[in-house]
Amino acid sequence: MEDILIFDHISEYNAFNNNETLHPLISIVNLDKANERTLRKMRYDFYLVFLKKIKCGDLRYGLNNYDYEEGTLIFLSPGQVIGENGTESYKPQGTALAFHPDLLSGSALSKKIKDYHFFSYAVNEALHLSDKERKIILDCFQKIEYELEQNIDKHSKQLIVSNIELFLNYCERFYDRQFITRDHVNKGILLRFEELLDEYFNSDYPSTLGIPTVSYCADQLHLSSNYFGDLIKKETGKSPQEYIQSKLVNKAKDMLFDKDRSINEVAYELGFKYPQHFSRFFKKLVGSSPNEFRNN
């Protein structure tokens, strides 16, 4: 079995980093207090957000040139594994926000937390902050830490959860900024997505593998599905699924002009298992059946 260091409780993660536990379900962790250690794969059974420097041992960002280098935010959802096993030593630096899903129970954020897609982004899709943005993030952390240092009262949970939500909303805004400032990079991904779909539909892949899925395309472009989905939506106004369907319809129209092909053959060549599914799909998006379109 692969060697993975597992943290079931926030108190365990605090102890690992030489931090005191002020609350069993949430902590602002000062990683500068941690001892030097070797690379390990780690799994956390709680939400964890790292505010780290660009180069810092256990988290690798590849060799990309980033827009901002004042700090980097990485988001992990419960059960996610990060890092790698190795003999290289490093000294952790930065701050982490750790909070357990149980902290959110009964709050509006417990239902909304899944809407923050960046918890499912890959490490190399991290959020890179400007100096002003970093100060705002640290201010959010300080407000949470202030509440943890007070005696718990009836307002504590609401204020802590509200500040977590405020922090996440700022992160959503900053990610929108990053999508805009990296427009040239995003255009390159969109172009590669176009080329990927063209190559796919001009091959025998549809008849053997079926219609391309969003996860397949994201994997081919070396992106997480959520990051890929958010990027395409911001660039085109369409979800990747809608974009694939649009491409599929245009390909179907071209094929229907060839009257030597039957409707069934077009359906199978495009990746539909059943011709009636193709007919329903085509009519829903075009407004007429494949046969009506061909005759018109």
URKARA-V754293 format. One record per residue. N is the residue number from 1. RES is the residue in one small letter. OMEGA is omega in degrees with one decimal (* if undefined). Layout:
# URKARA-V754293
n=N res=RES omega=OMEGA
n=N res=RES omega=OMEGA
This chain:
# URKARA-V754293
n=1 res=m omega=-176.9
n=2 res=e omega=-177.1
n=3 res=d omega=179.4
n=4 res=i omega=176.0
n=5 res=l omega=-173.3
n=6 res=i omega=175.5
n=7 res=f omega=178.9
n=8 res=d omega=-174.4
n=9 res=h omega=179.2
n=10 res=i omega=178.6
n=11 res=s omega=177.5
n=12 res=e omega=179.6
n=13 res=y omega=176.2
n=14 res=n omega=-179.4
n=15 res=a omega=179.4
n=16 res=f omega=-177.6
n=17 res=n omega=177.7
n=18 res=n omega=178.0
n=19 res=n omega=177.2
n=20 res=e omega=176.3
n=21 res=t omega=179.7
n=22 res=l omega=-178.9
n=23 res=h omega=-175.2
n=24 res=p omega=-173.2
n=25 res=l omega=179.8
n=26 res=i omega=178.5
n=27 res=s omega=166.3
n=28 res=i omega=-170.7
n=29 res=v omega=175.4
n=30 res=n omega=-175.7
n=31 res=l omega=177.5
n=32 res=d omega=179.6
n=33 res=k omega=-175.5
n=34 res=a omega=175.9
n=35 res=n omega=173.7
n=36 res=e omega=-178.0
n=37 res=r omega=179.0
n=38 res=t omega=-178.3
n=39 res=l omega=177.8
n=40 res=r omega=167.5
n=41 res=k omega=-176.8
n=42 res=m omega=175.7
n=43 res=r omega=-177.0
n=44 res=y omega=179.0
n=45 res=d omega=177.2
n=46 res=f omega=176.4
n=47 res=y omega=-179.0
n=48 res=l omega=177.8
n=49 res=v omega=178.0
n=50 res=f omega=166.1
n=51 res=l omega=-171.3
n=52 res=k omega=173.6
n=53 res=k omega=-175.0
n=54 res=i omega=-179.6
n=55 res=k omega=-176.7
n=56 res=c omega=166.9
n=57 res=g omega=-168.3
n=58 res=d omega=-179.9
n=59 res=l omega=-176.8
n=60 res=r omega=-178.6
n=61 res=y omega=-178.0
n=62 res=g omega=-174.3
n=63 res=l omega=-178.7
n=64 res=n omega=171.4
n=65 res=n omega=-174.6
n=66 res=y omega=-178.6
n=67 res=d omega=-176.8
n=68 res=y omega=-177.4
n=69 res=e omega=178.7
n=70 res=e omega=179.1
n=71 res=g omega=-178.2
n=72 res=t omega=177.4
n=73 res=l omega=176.4
n=74 res=i omega=-174.1
n=75 res=f omega=178.3
n=76 res=l omega=175.6
n=77 res=s omega=-178.5
n=78 res=p omega=178.5
n=79 res=g omega=-178.3
n=80 res=q omega=178.1
n=81 res=v omega=179.7
n=82 res=i omega=176.7
n=83 res=g omega=-179.0
n=84 res=e omega=177.3
n=85 res=n omega=180.0
n=86 res=g omega=-178.4
n=87 res=t omega=-178.4
n=88 res=e omega=178.5
n=89 res=s omega=176.7
n=90 res=y omega=177.5
n=91 res=k omega=-179.7
n=92 res=p omega=177.2
n=93 res=q omega=175.7
n=94 res=g omega=-175.8
n=95 res=t omega=176.4
n=96 res=a omega=171.2
n=97 res=l omega=178.3
n=98 res=a omega=175.8
n=99 res=f omega=-175.7
n=100 res=h omega=177.7
n=101 res=p omega=-179.5
n=102 res=d omega=178.7
n=103 res=l omega=-174.2
n=104 res=l omega=-174.3
n=105 res=s omega=-179.5
n=106 res=g omega=-179.6
n=107 res=s omega=177.2
n=108 res=a omega=-177.9
n=109 res=l omega=-179.3
n=110 res=s omega=177.7
n=111 res=k omega=-174.1
n=112 res=k omega=-171.0
n=113 res=i omega=-179.8
n=114 res=k omega=179.9
n=115 res=d omega=176.9
n=116 res=y omega=-171.5
n=117 res=h omega=-174.3
n=118 res=f omega=174.2
n=119 res=f omega=177.8
n=120 res=s omega=176.2
n=121 res=y omega=175.8
n=122 res=a omega=-178.0
n=123 res=v omega=-178.0
n=124 res=n omega=175.0
n=125 res=e omega=-176.1
n=126 res=a omega=177.9
n=127 res=l omega=-178.0
n=128 res=h omega=-166.8
n=129 res=l omega=167.3
n=130 res=s omega=-179.3
n=131 res=d omega=179.6
n=132 res=k omega=179.7
n=133 res=e omega=179.4
n=134 res=r omega=179.2
n=135 res=k omega=177.5
n=136 res=i omega=179.1
n=137 res=i omega=179.7
n=138 res=l omega=177.3
n=139 res=d omega=176.0
n=140 res=c omega=178.5
n=141 res=f omega=-178.6
n=142 res=q omega=178.1
n=143 res=k omega=177.4
n=144 res=i omega=-179.3
n=145 res=e omega=177.9
n=146 res=y omega=179.8
n=147 res=e omega=-179.4
n=148 res=l omega=-177.9
n=149 res=e omega=-180.0
n=150 res=q omega=171.8
n=151 res=n omega=-177.6
n=152 res=i omega=175.2
n=153 res=d omega=-174.5
n=154 res=k omega=-179.5
n=155 res=h omega=-169.6
n=156 res=s omega=-175.2
n=157 res=k omega=-178.2
n=158 res=q omega=-178.8
n=159 res=l omega=179.3
n=160 res=i omega=-178.9
n=161 res=v omega=178.4
n=162 res=s omega=178.9
n=163 res=n omega=173.2
n=164 res=i omega=-179.8
n=165 res=e omega=176.5
n=166 res=l omega=177.7
n=167 res=f omega=-178.2
n=168 res=l omega=177.8
n=169 res=n omega=174.6
n=170 res=y omega=179.7
n=171 res=c omega=177.4
n=172 res=e omega=177.6
n=173 res=r omega=-177.0
n=174 res=f omega=175.2
n=175 res=y omega=176.3
n=176 res=d omega=176.3
n=177 res=r omega=-178.4
n=178 res=q omega=176.0
n=179 res=f omega=-179.0
n=180 res=i omega=-176.8
n=181 res=t omega=176.8
n=182 res=r omega=-175.4
n=183 res=d omega=-179.2
n=184 res=h omega=177.1
n=185 res=v omega=-178.8
n=186 res=n omega=177.8
n=187 res=k omega=178.0
n=188 res=g omega=178.2
n=189 res=i omega=178.6
n=190 res=l omega=178.3
n=191 res=l omega=178.9
n=192 res=r omega=176.3
n=193 res=f omega=176.5
n=194 res=e omega=-178.2
n=195 res=e omega=179.1
n=196 res=l omega=-179.7
n=197 res=l omega=178.0
n=198 res=d omega=-180.0
n=199 res=e omega=-178.2
n=200 res=y omega=-175.6
n=201 res=f omega=176.2
n=202 res=n omega=178.3
n=203 res=s omega=176.3
n=204 res=d omega=179.6
n=205 res=y omega=-178.4
n=206 res=p omega=-177.4
n=207 res=s omega=-179.1
n=208 res=t omega=-176.2
n=209 res=l omega=-177.3
n=210 res=g omega=179.8
n=211 res=i omega=-178.5
n=212 res=p omega=178.7
n=213 res=t omega=176.8
n=214 res=v omega=-178.6
n=215 res=s omega=177.0
n=216 res=y omega=-178.7
n=217 res=c omega=179.3
n=218 res=a omega=179.9
n=219 res=d omega=179.1
n=220 res=q omega=-180.0
n=221 res=l omega=177.8
n=222 res=h omega=178.0
n=223 res=l omega=171.9
n=224 res=s omega=-176.9
n=225 res=s omega=-177.6
n=226 res=n omega=179.3
n=227 res=y omega=178.6
n=228 res=f omega=180.0
n=229 res=g omega=-179.9
n=230 res=d omega=-178.7
n=231 res=l omega=-178.3
n=232 res=i omega=179.1
n=233 res=k omega=-178.8
n=234 res=k omega=-178.5
n=235 res=e omega=-170.4
n=236 res=t omega=-174.1
n=237 res=g omega=178.2
n=238 res=k omega=171.1
n=239 res=s omega=176.2
n=240 res=p omega=178.6
n=241 res=q omega=178.0
n=242 res=e omega=-179.9
n=243 res=y omega=177.9
n=244 res=i omega=179.6
n=245 res=q omega=177.9
n=246 res=s omega=177.8
n=247 res=k omega=-178.9
n=248 res=l omega=179.3
n=249 res=v omega=179.4
n=250 res=n omega=177.4
n=251 res=k omega=179.7
n=252 res=a omega=179.3
n=253 res=k omega=178.7
n=254 res=d omega=-177.5
n=255 res=m omega=-178.9
n=256 res=l omega=175.5
n=257 res=f omega=176.8
n=258 res=d omega=-173.6
n=259 res=k omega=173.7
n=260 res=d omega=176.4
n=261 res=r omega=174.2
n=262 res=s omega=177.3
n=263 res=i omega=179.4
n=264 res=n omega=-180.0
n=265 res=e omega=177.6
n=266 res=v omega=-179.0
n=267 res=a omega=-178.0
n=268 res=y omega=-178.9
n=269 res=e omega=179.0
n=270 res=l omega=176.3
n=271 res=g omega=177.4
n=272 res=f omega=179.1
n=273 res=k omega=-176.3
n=274 res=y omega=-179.0
n=275 res=p omega=-178.5
n=276 res=q omega=175.9
n=277 res=h omega=177.1
n=278 res=f omega=-178.1
n=279 res=s omega=179.0
n=280 res=r omega=179.2
n=281 res=f omega=-176.4
n=282 res=f omega=-178.5
n=283 res=k omega=-179.9
n=284 res=k omega=-176.3
n=285 res=l omega=-175.0
n=286 res=v omega=-178.8
n=287 res=g omega=176.4
n=288 res=s omega=179.1
n=289 res=s omega=176.8
n=290 res=p omega=-179.2
n=291 res=n omega=177.9
n=292 res=e omega=178.9
n=293 res=f omega=-179.2
n=294 res=r omega=-177.6
n=295 res=n omega=179.4
n=296 res=n omega=*
